């Protein structure tokens, strides 16, 4: 198992968290998604999966939910 933390911008409420969680759980191998919501800032999204995920794939799922993955 691999857990990776991503920084996501644009989330402001529980519905935002639900949308991002749903999209990320739809990725192959993802077993768990936890979000530390920072309203109006960058939220930490912890994704547990069978293997390390492709960052572009994660970014696409987050974008599908209507938010953006911060690239550091």
C-alpha positions as semicolon CSV with decimal commas, in nm:
position;residue;x (nm);y (nm);z (nm)
1;X;0,000;0,000;0,000
2;X;0,107;0,354;-0,072
3;X;-0,028;0,675;0,083
4;X;0,045;1,002;-0,094
5;X;-0,058;1,352;0,011
6;X;-0,164;1,603;-0,253
7;X;-0,242;1,972;-0,221
8;X;-0,574;2,073;-0,377
9;X;-0,697;2,430;-0,425
10;X;-1,052;2,558;-0,448
11;X;-1,240;2,340;-0,199
12;X;-1,455;2,533;0,049
13;X;-1,704;2,287;0,203
14;X;-1,809;1,930;0,268
15;X;-1,967;1,899;-0,076
16;X;-1,633;1,989;-0,233
17;X;-1,466;1,717;-0,025
18;X;-1,732;1,466;-0,134
19;X;-1,681;1,545;-0,505
20;X;-1,301;1,513;-0,488
21;X;-1,326;1,196;-0,277
22;X;-1,568;1,036;-0,523
23;X;-1,348;1,112;-0,825
24;X;-1,030;0,987;-0,656
25;X;-1,195;0,668;-0,529
26;X;-1,285;0,599;-0,891
27;X;-0,917;0,558;-0,981
28;X;-0,793;0,201;-1,009
29;X;-0,632;0,075;-0,689
30;X;-0,748;0,355;-0,460
31;X;-0,876;0,219;-0,129
32;X;-0,902;0,529;0,089
33;X;-0,922;0,909;0,055
34;X;-0,897;1,148;0,351
35;X;-0,924;1,526;0,314
36;X;-0,804;1,794;0,556
37;X;-1,023;2,082;0,437
38;X;-0,876;2,432;0,445
39;X;-1,157;2,657;0,325
40;X;-1,022;2,915;0,083
41;X;-0,673;2,765;0,090
42;X;-0,490;2,453;-0,017
43;X;-0,641;2,139;0,134
44;X;-0,438;1,825;0,198
45;X;-0,576;1,515;0,031
46;X;-0,433;1,181;0,148
47;X;-0,480;0,899;-0,102
48;X;-0,410;0,535;-0,012
49;X;-0,370;0,300;-0,306
50;X;-0,226;-0,039;-0,396
51;X;0,063;0,129;-0,580
52;X;0,183;0,485;-0,634
53;X;-0,054;0,672;-0,864
54;X;0,041;0,870;-1,172
55;X;0,028;1,239;-1,072
56;X;-0,132;1,336;-1,405
57;X;-0,409;1,082;-1,342
58;X;-0,471;1,229;-0,995
59;X;-0,471;1,582;-1,138
60;X;-0,727;1,480;-1,402
61;X;-0,958;1,327;-1,138
62;X;-0,933;1,639;-0,921
63;X;-1,002;1,859;-1,227
64;X;-1,306;1,644;-1,313
65;X;-1,441;1,730;-0,967
66;X;-1,388;2,100;-1,046
67;X;-1,071;2,174;-0,848
68;X;-0,700;2,196;-0,913
69;X;-0,403;1,998;-0,792
70;X;-0,121;2,223;-0,676
71;X;0,211;2,129;-0,832
72;X;0,505;2,215;-0,612
